[in-house]
Amino acid sequence: MRIFGITGWKNNGKTTLVERLVTEIVGRGFTVSTIKHAHHAFDVDQEGKDSWRHRQAGAKEVLVASAARWALMHEVRDGEDEPALADLLERLAPVDLVIVEGYKRDTHDKLEVHLVETGGPGGRELIARNDPTIRFVASNGDVEDVDVPVLDIDDVPTIADAILAHVGLPERK
């Protein structure tokens, strides 16, 4: 299974680019899964539902299944560490490509998303300037002083081409 990351600072368009890349790459005949890192607590469950009640009762894992989808919720209880990306990747079914959003400090190769209006003078420093895992930058403007290709953030087919070539997935028609 090949993995490639999309990273960058908050509010730079990571999720939008991931969404557009998944659509583009799936449209080319590849299978894609995603992993999204959240820096805050989140819940995919609804208070009062049976699965929520199971979790509140202390269940370590709750799997909810229907004819349309299934979801496994795993509780990280007090004193437990957040799971490592490698551990999460092992839980996924095999696909052609896993796109990882976030996990900017992990060692997998990544593309940094950079919007000029949220970066630049007075903004956050480009991660690509100090991180050898950044292989591309996608931006909506000029980016200077980086040693990696800078791609137009709105040219999703070209970004997809670059990622697929980088991870060694052949062209499909």
PyMOL commands that set and color helices and strands:
alter all, ss='L'
color gray80, all
select helices_A, chain A and resi 14-27+50-56+85-91+127-129+156-167
alter helices_A, ss='H'
color red, helices_A
select strands_A, chain A and resi 2-7+32-36+61-65+70-74+97-101+110-114+134-139+150-152
alter strands_A, ss='S'
color yellow, strands_A
deselect
rebuild
show_as cartoon
